[in-house]
Amino acid sequence: YVRSRKLSIEISNYLENKGFTSTYFHGGITNEEKEIRLNQWLHNQKQVIVATNAFGMGIDKADIRTVIHYNMPSSIENYYQEIGRAGRDGLDSECLLLFSYADIQKIKHFINQKQGREKRVANIHLQALLKFAESDICRRKPLLNYFGEKYQKEKCGMCDNCLSSNKD
């Protein structure tokens, strides 16, 4: 996932130049182009699809092994929805969140366009997202806690922190 249409094209082209079969998907392409690109990816003719958040709803591909956020998403809810694409077949998958503080400035710019309650809520979401992104513990804990779910360390076993804590 990337924040802009331009970046989706640039990263897709970069990956193609590095030997990956890649396509891009964003809200500015025609419905016909969307269908072609999506079908290429769904049928494994393209290894990677680089997309903005216009991509997602209704996507049903069970064998996604990796979801990478090149930019910080706008909220934990969006992040959770987008990483939910990975591993739907029950096999291991990985999610990687990359971000820079320039991402935060872009999000703040959009928040500052809002007024009143909407602006306050957006700032609360941003602070929760920053706390989550900057955490040095297994991200599974704060993610589940955010949504009111109980973290069960014996079910994780994925990261060094959880592996070492499971030995207790």
TAVEN-V283445 format. One record per residue. RES is the residue in three letters. SS is DSSP state (helix for helix, strand for strand, loop for the rest). OMEGA is omega as a letter, one per 40 degrees, with the letter a starting at -180 (NA if undefined). NEAR is the number of other C-alpha atoms within 10 Angstrom. Layout:
# TAVEN-V283445
res;ss;omega;near
RES;SS;OMEGA;NEAR
RES;SS;OMEGA;NEAR
This chain:
# TAVEN-V283445
res;ss;omega;near
TYR;loop;i;26
VAL;loop;a;20
ARG;loop;a;20
SER;loop;i;15
ARG;helix;a;19
LYS;helix;a;12
LEU;helix;i;18
SER;helix;i;22
ILE;helix;a;19
GLU;helix;a;14
ILE;helix;i;19
SER;helix;i;21
ASN;helix;i;17
TYR;helix;a;13
LEU;helix;i;17
GLU;helix;i;16
ASN;helix;i;11
LYS;loop;i;9
GLY;loop;i;8
PHE;loop;i;14
THR;loop;a;18
SER;strand;i;22
THR;strand;i;24
TYR;strand;a;27
PHE;strand;i;24
HIS;loop;a;21
GLY;loop;a;14
GLY;loop;i;10
ILE;loop;a;13
THR;loop;i;11
ASN;helix;i;10
GLU;helix;i;9
GLU;helix;i;14
LYS;helix;a;17
GLU;helix;i;13
ILE;helix;a;13
ARG;helix;i;19
LEU;helix;i;20
ASN;helix;i;13
GLN;helix;a;18
TRP;helix;a;19
LEU;helix;a;19
HIS;loop;i;10
ASN;loop;i;11
GLN;loop;i;14
LYS;loop;a;18
GLN;loop;a;15
VAL;strand;i;21
ILE;strand;i;22
VAL;strand;a;25
ALA;strand;i;24
THR;loop;a;22
ASN;loop;i;19
ALA;loop;i;13
PHE;loop;i;18
GLY;loop;a;14
MET;loop;i;10
GLY;loop;i;6
ILE;loop;a;10
ASP;loop;i;11
LYS;loop;a;14
ALA;loop;a;14
ASP;loop;i;16
ILE;loop;a;20
ARG;loop;a;15
THR;strand;i;15
VAL;strand;i;21
ILE;strand;i;15
HIS;strand;i;20
TYR;loop;i;19
ASN;loop;i;20
MET;loop;i;25
PRO;loop;a;25
SER;loop;i;21
SER;loop;i;18
ILE;helix;i;20
GLU;helix;i;14
ASN;helix;i;13
TYR;helix;a;18
TYR;helix;i;14
GLN;helix;a;11
GLU;helix;i;20
ILE;helix;i;20
GLY;loop;i;14
ARG;loop;a;22
ALA;loop;i;20
GLY;loop;a;19
ARG;loop;i;15
ASP;loop;i;13
GLY;loop;i;9
LEU;loop;a;11
ASP;loop;i;13
SER;loop;a;16
GLU;strand;i;13
CYS;strand;a;16
LEU;strand;i;11
LEU;strand;i;15
LEU;loop;i;13
PHE;loop;i;15
SER;loop;i;10
TYR;helix;i;11
ALA;helix;i;11
ASP;helix;a;17
ILE;helix;i;18
GLN;helix;i;11
LYS;helix;i;14
ILE;helix;i;18
LYS;helix;i;16
HIS;helix;i;11
PHE;helix;i;12
ILE;helix;a;18
ASN;loop;i;13
GLN;loop;a;9
LYS;loop;a;13
GLN;loop;i;10
GLY;helix;a;7
ARG;helix;a;9
GLU;helix;i;12
LYS;helix;i;16
ARG;helix;a;14
VAL;helix;i;13
ALA;helix;i;20
ASN;helix;i;17
ILE;helix;i;13
HIS;helix;i;16
LEU;helix;i;20
GLN;helix;i;14
ALA;helix;i;15
LEU;helix;i;22
LEU;helix;i;16
LYS;helix;i;12
PHE;helix;a;19
ALA;helix;a;16
GLU;loop;a;10
SER;loop;i;12
ASP;loop;i;9
ILE;loop;i;13
CYS;loop;a;16
ARG;helix;i;14
ARG;helix;a;17
LYS;helix;a;18
PRO;helix;i;19
LEU;helix;i;18
LEU;helix;i;14
ASN;helix;a;12
TYR;helix;a;15
PHE;loop;i;11
GLY;loop;i;9
GLU;loop;a;11
LYS;loop;i;11
TYR;loop;i;14
GLN;loop;a;11
LYS;helix;a;16
GLU;helix;i;12
LYS;helix;a;9
CYS;helix;i;15
GLY;loop;a;14
MET;loop;a;14
CYS;loop;a;13
ASP;helix;i;11
ASN;helix;a;14
CYS;helix;i;18
LEU;helix;a;14
SER;helix;i;10
SER;helix;i;12
ASN;loop;a;13
LYS;loop;a;7
ASP;loop;NA;5
